[in-house]
């Protein structure tokens, strides 16, 4: 009976430990009704429109344009980028492509999803999806692993008839992510997330004259970041599972001993009998 109660307490601890992890793994909710959602796209990396995870951005453009957005992704997240291009009524066959780059402007491969799709003649819309690999807290310098920081989305047409160049299109882009947590944790973290400096400001105490003559300026990082800030990189739910695993191993040893004690011992027979 004592062993059963002990195992029941252990299962309860497992449930309590798994609950926060399950809550964190829920994808970010959509914000299609968010009045702050962007309604335009940038035309280069430097002018990319900032987009929060869960927001649905819209933009008007023309076939042949390069449309750019940027969003933050933190350690342990597996971002998913979805794009829909609404085409005019009359057009020829076109092929659209969705590319995602990290803060170092390295193109990131899609783990799965259709990042390139062809739209047949007079097709009303084309949908693209790119599910990235899980963002790691640290990586070797030579590796191309996704790292925490700013990510760039580029949407463009890569093949179309010359007569369709410049036709108006409407685009929708949404970014979400799943928190993978402990299974993707690594030993190590970046000193700073890969968020490029996109602006400069004068240091305190400098005036316009100093600025005009090349006075001191300091880099200002992009304001884009996760709602709860960048993670420190050392904590993950694998610490909880490691502790629970050690506890279960100890309980299994105690339970095994309780079930098998006495077995194999010679019976005590009074001497002389």
N, C-alpha and C positions, 0 to 999 in steps of 0.2 A: 504493500500500500504506500509506504514511504517513497519507494522508487517511482510509482505512478505519479504521485504528487510532484515529485522533483521534475520528472519529464514534462508534466503539464505546465509547470512554471517556466521551464526552458522554452516550450513552444509559445507561451505568452510573450516572452522576451523577444523571440524571433518576430512575432507579429508586430510588436511595437517598433522594432528596428526597421522592419520592411515598410511600414506605413509612410514615413517621410520620403523614402526613396521612391515609392510608387507615386506619391503626390508630385515629387519633383520631375518625374518622367512624363507628366502630362504635357502635351504640346501647348504652346502659347495660344491663348484664345484669339479668335479673329477680332479685328477692330474695323470691320467694313463701315460701321457707322461713325467712326472717329472723324470729327470735323477737322482735325489737324493732319489727316493723312495727306501726303504730297499729291499734287495734281500736275506735276511737271517732272521731266527727267533731265539730267545733265547730258552734256555732249562729249565729256572726256572724264578721265580719272579725277582730275583736279576739280571739276565742276559737278561731280556725281551728287545726286540728291540723296540726302540722308533719310534713312528709313528704319524705323524701329521694328523689332520682331513682333509679328501679330498684326501689323498695319497692312492695308491694301492700298497701294499707290496706283494712280492712274496718270496717263500722259498721252498727249496727242503728238503725232510725228508723221514722217513721210517714209516710204520705202527707200532704203538707202542710207537713212540716218543711223548713227550709233547712239543708243540710249543707255545711260548709266545711272545706277543707284548704288548706295553703300549702306551697310548694316553692320552692327557689332555681333561677334560670336565669341563666347567665352569657353573656357576649359570644360570638357565633358559634354558639350552640346553637339548635336548632329543636325546642322541646318538643312532646311528644305526650301528651295526657291521654286516658286510656281509663277509662270507667266502666260498670259493669254493675249493674243494679237487678233483684233477684230479688223477684218479686211473689207474693202469696198465691194459693192455688188459685182462689178465686172473687173476681172483681173485674170492674168495667166497663172500658170503653175509657179509657185514660189517655195523657197526653202528658208526657214527661219532657224536661228541658232541662239542658244542661251549659254553664256560663258560666265564663270565665277572666278574671281582672282582674290588672292589674300592681300594682306597689308604690304607685302613686298612685290605686289603685282605679278605673282607667279600664278599661272592658270592652274586651278584645282580640278582634278578629275572628278566626275560624278560617280558615286558608288553605284547608284542605279537611277533609273528615270530616263525619259526621252528628252535630251537636251537639244536635239536637232530633229526637226520634223518638216515634212513637205506638205504644202497646202495645194490641193488640186485646183484646177480652173474653176472660178466662181465659188470656191469654198468660203463660207462666211467668217470662219475663225480658225485659229490653230493654237493648241495648248502645249506648253513645254514644262518639263519638270526636271530639276536637278537636286538629288539628295547627296550632299557632300559626306565625306568621311568624318568621323568624330574628331572634334578639335582636341589636340593634345596640349598638355601643359608645357612640354619641352620636347625638343627633337635635335637630332644631329645636324650640324651646319650643312652637310651635303644632302640631307633628305628634303623631300618636298611635302612633308606632312603638314596638315592644316594646324595653325597655331592661333592662340587667342589674339584678337585685334579686329581691325576693320576689314570687311570683305566687300568686294565690288561686283556688281551684277552688270553685265553688258548684253543687250538684246539688239539684234540686227538681222537683216535678211542677207543671206549669203549666195542666193541664186534666184534670178528672176529675169523675165524678158525685158529687153531695153525699153519697151513701150510702157512698162509698169513703173519705171523709176520715177519717184516723186509722188506717187499716189498717197492720199491721206490714210492713216491708220490710227486706231485707238488701242492702247496697251494697258494691261493691268498686271501688276506684279505684287506678289505676297511672299513674305519670308516668315517661316516658323522654325521651330527646332524642337528636338526631343532631348531631354537630359539623360544621357546614358549613365553617367555617374561612375562608380567604382570600377566596373570592367574595363574602362578606358583610361584609368588613372596610371600615371607614370611617376617615377621618382625623379623629381626635378621640376623647375618652373622658370619661366622667363623673368628677367628683371623688370621688364615693362612690356605691356601688350603692343602688338604691331599696329599702332595707330599713327599714321603719318602726320607730320607737322604741315598744316596747310595754310598757316597764316603767321604773321609776326606782329609783335607789339613792342612799343618802346618800354624800356625798363623804367621803374619809378624814378622820378627826379629829372628825367631828360626832357628837354623842350623841343619845339619844332625845329629850331635852328640846329640842334644836335642831330635831329633825325635827318635833316636835309644834308648834313655834312657827313653822313654815315655813322651816326651815333649808335650807342649800344641798343641792340634789339634782341629779344628772346623769342624762341619758338613757342607757338601756341598750338597745342594738340587739338584735334577735332573734338567737338563737344559730344560726339556720338559714343555711347557706352551702354552696357546693360542697365536695366532699371535699378538693380541692386548692387551696381558697381562691379568691378573686375574681381574675380576670385583670387585668393592668395596663392592657390596652387598646391598647398600642402595638405589640405583636408579633403577627404572624399568619403563616401559611405562604405568604402572597402574596409576602413578602420572598424566600423561597426560590425561588418560581417566577419572580420578576422577575430574580433573579440567574441562574437557569438559562436563561431566555429571552435575556438579554444574552450569555451564553456561547455559546448556539446560534447567535445572530446573527453573532457574531465567527467561529465555526467555519464557518458557511455562507459568509461572505465569503472566508475563507482557502481553503476548498474550491473555491469558484467561480473564484478566481484561479488555483489550481493546475490546474484542468481546462481553463481557457481561455488560459493564457499561451502565447505564441508564435503563437496564431491571428491571422491578419490582418497579421503582420509581413512585409514584402517579403523575399524570399529574397536572400541575399548572393551576388552573382555577381561573380567576379573581373573586374576591369577589363580591357578589351581583348578579351574573349571574345564 
